[in-house]
């Protein structure tokens, strides 16, 4: 008696079924990206765009682990077959980046200095990683094994005491700059269902796909933020500088969210920001910077302080002038 093999138990049928699912998902994703960027293509009753929170669920699903099972070259084929001619918005790099902007909190565009090549994209998670990552600077070639100090800096409030100023950088990736005592950091929008979820997902992707000595830029970025923040006071300082956008209305909640994220980070040996750490530590070791920072913070932090300072300087100059004239009078020659 020949036993019947059900379709669900047939490996060949299972492969065909997965292929069909991949094709349907590819069609859905391309159509979704276009409708998000081009409102005129939407159906007035489209439940994805009309139900609150539905778009976020779709975004999370597309960058989940299962989202990596959708190869980007399949999206490319469907996109090219249905491309809208003469419409600059219909671009397979800009469409998905625009769709995921809500997870980042600001416009997401590929860096001109780090162009994204479509044949090199593996899947949507890889595209987001390429858009947010920064090239490793030449000065970041020192590894943790050679100098542990290049993996540690003071917290934000302590750096402020040493004269470091924090400034929001107008950018859309993970680039951080430090020059002339000013640290520029791209803004971090901390709210429910925003960038922290994306950072966590990209950290996991790096940890499973990037082996040392290849840099893990997102993990290194989270390590950098971890070094800056040691208490809600550090969060408040960065928030006042426009670097942290607080949508949770509580610095303690932000601190807890960031610390929970940093526990999962695993910095790479070729730490992306070691060059900046070195510059910051050298800046803090200069006593003149600390003295000037204390002067500005304690004595010149208000208009009345400036007036008092100017009065003291004028009084000192008058006293010095009087002393000089007294000496000249006593010794005419």
Secondary structure, 3 states (H helix, E strand, C coil): CCCCCCHHHCHHHHHHHHHHHHHHHHHHHHHHHHHHHCHHHCCCCCHHHHCCCHHHHHHHHHCCHHHHHCCHHHHHHHHHHCCCCCCCCCCCCHHHHHHCHHHHCCCCCCCCCCCCCHHHCCCHHHHHHHHHCCCCCHHHCCCCCCCHHHHCCCCHHHHHHCCCEEEEECCCCCCEEEECCEEEEECEEECCCCHHHHHHHHHHHHHHHCCCCCCCHHHHHHHHHHHHCCCHHHHHHHHHCCCEEECCCCHHHHHHHHHHHHHCCCCCCCCCCHHHHHHHHHHHCCHHHHHHHHHHHHCCCCHHHHHHHHHHHHHHHHHHHHHHHHHHHHCCC
